[in-house]
């Protein structure tokens, strides 16, 4: 029974991610989510009680891995290692949670009206830790003097674009869907650009050289 409950819950979250991403919070009806998940409407209320709670679960489904992506900032002190691992993790989030990422992006673009305060504070704390670590590298001359916040903004934008603007990317590349190789090349190129742009030295095996 536990496995069935978990499966149904994940089905509903995935369906809600897709519907919220396509229609937005206000225009989305619970019945639409239930039908998309192939489950009775009552199941949605059984697991989540309300559309608001379900929306929070969708946001959390992408926020949790985004927060986890910053783990290297807490565990390592080598800028090359941390930035490389962070970029790879952020690319994986875009690859694995594309619809939830769009929901989150839309929420932020509308001024975060439905973002719970506790989630917003977790994100701010993670940003403070990451920025402070970057500044410490700069102070110790382990990297060039770049603005820590703007460096993070650049990484966020360049990694999340593969989820939030996938329509544009697939049109430009002429592909229906990005392959694993495409994501690998994207990660390697971003690592190369960020590390070189920040004056960080690292031995990185670039997928681009194998292309």
C-alpha positions in Angstrom: 0.0 0.0 0.0 2.9 2.4 0.8 4.3 1.9 -2.7 0.9 2.5 -4.3 0.5 5.7 -2.3 3.9 7.0 -3.2 3.3 6.1 -6.9 0.0 7.9 -6.9 1.5 10.9 -5.2 4.3 11.1 -7.7 1.9 10.7 -10.6 -0.2 13.6 -9.3 2.9 15.9 -8.7 4.2 15.2 -12.2 0.7 15.8 -13.8 0.4 19.0 -11.7 3.8 20.2 -12.8 2.8 19.8 -16.4 -0.6 21.5 -16.0 0.7 24.3 -13.8 3.5 25.0 -16.3 1.1 25.1 -19.2 -1.8 27.0 -17.7 -0.5 28.8 -14.6 -1.8 28.5 -11.0 -5.0 30.6 -11.4 -6.2 28.9 -14.5 -5.5 25.3 -13.4 -8.4 23.2 -12.1 -7.9 20.2 -9.8 -10.0 18.1 -12.1 -7.6 18.8 -15.0 -4.7 17.6 -12.9 -6.6 14.4 -11.9 -7.5 13.6 -15.5 -4.0 14.2 -16.6 -2.7 11.9 -13.9 -5.3 9.2 -14.8 -6.7 9.3 -11.3 -10.0 10.2 -9.6 -10.3 13.9 -8.4 -10.8 12.5 -4.9 -7.3 11.1 -5.0 -5.8 14.6 -5.4 -7.7 15.9 -2.3 -6.8 12.7 -0.4 -3.1 13.2 -0.9 -2.9 17.0 -1.0 -6.1 18.4 0.6 -6.1 21.5 -1.7 -4.7 23.0 -4.9 -2.5 25.3 -2.8 -0.9 22.4 -1.0 -0.3 20.6 -4.4 1.2 23.7 -5.9 3.6 23.9 -2.9 4.6 20.2 -3.5 5.3 21.0 -7.1 7.5 23.9 -6.1 9.3 21.7 -3.5 9.9 19.0 -6.1 12.3 21.4 -7.9 13.4 23.5 -4.9 14.7 20.4 -3.0 17.2 19.4 -5.8 18.1 23.0 -6.4 19.1 23.4 -2.7 20.9 20.0 -2.8 22.8 21.2 -5.9 24.6 23.8 -3.7 25.9 21.0 -1.4 29.5 21.4 -2.7 29.6 25.0 -1.4 29.2 23.5 2.1 31.5 20.5 1.7 34.5 21.6 -0.4 36.8 24.7 -0.5 38.3 24.3 -4.0 36.6 26.7 -6.4 37.2 24.5 -9.5 35.6 21.5 -7.8 32.7 23.3 -6.3 31.8 25.3 -9.4 32.1 22.3 -11.6 29.9 20.1 -9.4 27.4 22.9 -8.9 27.0 23.5 -12.7 26.6 19.8 -13.4 24.0 19.5 -10.6 22.0 22.5 -11.9 22.0 21.0 -15.4 20.6 17.7 -14.0 17.8 19.6 -12.3 16.8 21.2 -15.6 17.0 17.8 -17.3 15.1 15.9 -14.6 12.5 18.5 -13.5 11.7 20.6 -16.6 8.0 21.2 -15.9 8.5 22.0 -12.2 11.3 24.3 -13.2 9.0 26.2 -15.5 6.4 26.5 -12.6 9.1 27.9 -10.3 10.3 30.3 -13.0 6.8 31.6 -13.6 6.3 32.0 -9.8 9.4 34.1 -9.5 8.5 36.2 -12.6 5.2 37.0 -11.1 6.7 38.2 -7.8 6.5 34.9 -6.0 2.9 35.4 -4.7 2.5 31.8 -3.8 6.0 30.9 -2.6 5.9 29.9 1.1 8.1 32.1 3.3 10.1 29.1 4.7 11.1 28.0 1.2 12.1 31.5 0.2 14.2 31.8 3.3 15.9 28.4 2.6 16.8 29.8 -0.8 18.1 33.0 0.6 20.3 31.2 3.1 21.7 29.0 0.4 22.5 32.0 -1.6 24.2 33.7 1.3 26.4 30.7 2.0 27.3 30.3 -1.7 28.1 34.1 -2.1 30.2 34.1 1.0 32.2 31.1 -0.2 32.9 32.7 -3.5 34.0 35.9 -1.8 36.4 33.9 0.4 38.0 32.5 -2.7 38.4 36.0 -4.1 39.9 37.3 -0.9 42.4 34.4 -1.0 43.2 35.1 -4.7 41.9 31.7 -5.7 39.9 33.3 -8.4 39.5 36.7 -10.1 37.5 39.4 -8.4 34.1 38.9 -9.8 30.8 39.9 -8.2 29.6 36.7 -6.3 25.9 37.5 -6.8 26.2 38.1 -10.5 28.3 35.0 -10.9 25.4 33.0 -9.3 22.9 34.8 -11.5 24.9 33.8 -14.5 25.0 30.2 -13.5 21.3 30.1 -12.6 20.3 31.6 -16.0 22.6 29.5 -18.1 21.6 26.2 -16.5 17.9 26.7 -16.0 17.4 27.9 -19.6 17.6 24.3 -20.7 14.3 23.7 -18.8 12.6 27.0 -18.9 13.3 27.8 -22.5 13.4 24.3 -24.0 11.0 25.3 -26.7 13.5 27.8 -28.1 16.4 25.5 -27.7 14.7 22.6 -29.6 13.7 25.0 -32.4 17.2 26.3 -32.7 18.9 22.9 -32.7 16.2 21.3 -34.8 15.6 18.5 -32.3 12.4 17.4 -30.7 14.2 16.7 -27.4 17.7 17.2 -26.0 19.7 14.0 -25.7 21.9 13.0 -22.7 24.9 14.0 -24.9 23.4 17.5 -25.4 23.1 18.0 -21.6 26.7 16.7 -21.1 28.1 19.1 -23.7 26.1 22.0 -22.2 27.5 21.2 -18.8 31.1 20.9 -20.1 30.9 24.1 -22.0 29.4 26.1 -19.1 32.1 24.7 -16.8 34.8 25.8 -19.3 33.3 29.3 -19.7 32.7 29.9 -16.0 36.1 28.6 -14.8 38.1 30.4 -17.4 36.0 33.6 -17.0 36.7 33.6 -13.3 40.4 32.8 -13.6 40.0 29.4 -12.0 42.4 26.6 -13.1 41.1 23.1 -13.4 41.8 19.9 -15.2 38.4 19.2 -16.9 37.8 16.6 -19.6 35.6 18.3 -22.1 33.0 16.5 -24.0 33.3 19.2 -26.6 36.7 17.8 -27.6 35.0 14.5 -28.3 32.3 16.0 -30.4 
